[in-house]
Amino acid sequence: MLLEQSNEIGFHRAFTFDGTFITTHDDTVPSVELLEDGTREWEFPGWAPVGGFSGQHGYDGPIMHESEQFSPNVLKSLYERFGDRTTYALTTVDAYDEGFDTYDAVGWMILVQVGN
């Protein structure tokens, strides 16, 4: 898929970007849980959150609001920052609600694969 199709990348799907083309991969992508103390937790090692892309006023952390989109501009910025040999993923961020014994979506996050 092309850069302009970056908003078609699904959650929990690893991908690379060479400056023109997006290629998806079968790497295991974790879901992220936001704990009560504000820390983030996921099961699969080898992934790190990427911050600095949220449009929320005064916030530069890695959790994006549900209304924010993964745009071609964000993808180009990732490419400029990390290069073309980096694997990325978009993942959901959930928080456990004890009162209802359920998980609720609180946003999403860009992950970068590390240690490869």
N, C-alpha and C positions, 0 to 999 in steps of 0.2 A: 504494500500500500504506500501511497505517496504522503509527503509531509502534510499536505492539505487535508488528508484523511485522519489526522491524529485524533480528532474527536470521536473516531469510530473504534479506538482501542478499548477493549473491554477490561473489566476488573479481573484480577487474578490470572492475567496472561502476561508472561515475560516477553520483552521485545528489545530489539536493538535498532539503532538509527544511524545510517551512514552519511547523513547530510541531505539525502534525497529520498531514500526508501526506508520504510519501516518493515522489519521482518519479525514475525512472532516466533516464539520458542516454547518448548514444552517443560521448562524449568518449573519446579514447584514454588508457588508464590504464597506466602502466608497471609492470613487475615490478621488484623491488628486489634487488640483489645485495649481500651483505655481504662486503666485502673482508677479506683477512687482517689488515690493520692496524686493523680495526674501523670503517672508513668505509663509508658506504652509497653505492651508485651506481645510477642509472637512466638510460634513454635519452631520455625525453621531458621537456623543460623545462616549467616552469609548474606543477609540483607540489612541495609541501613536506610533510615528515613532521610529525605531531602527536603529542606525547608527553603523559605525565601520566595515562594511563588504565590502565596495567598494574597488576595486583594482586600482582605479584611483590615480595616483601619488599625494601625499600630501593631499588627501581628505578623511575625515572619517565621513562625514555627511550621512544622511539617503537615499538620492536620488541616486539610482544606474543607471549607464549608460545602455542604451538599449542593448548593447552588453554583459553585465555581466549576469551571470547565477546564479540561486539559486541552489547551489550544496549540496551534502551530508555533506561536511565539514561545510558549513554555518549552516545547520540544527543541526548538532551535537554541534556547538558552542552556538546556541540559547538554546538548551536543557541544556547544562552545565551552562549557565548564568541564565536561568529563570525556569528550572525544567520541570516536566511532567504535570503540571496542568495549563499550560498557553495556551491560544488560540492565534494563529498567523494568518496573512493573507498577501498575496502579492497583491499590488494594483498598478494601473497605476498612473503616474504623468503627468498632462497636463498643458499647459500654453496657455492663451488666446492671440491670435494675432489680435490686433485691425485693422491692415492694411488689413487683409484678412477676418476679422469677423469669425474666426474659432479657434478651439482648436487644438494644436499640441502636440503630445506626446514628453515629454522631458526625460522620464525614468520611473523607477518603484521604489517601496519602500516596505520594510518589516514593517508590523504593528504588535503591540502586544496589546491584549485587556487588559484594565486596569479597576480596580474598581469592579471586580466580586468576 
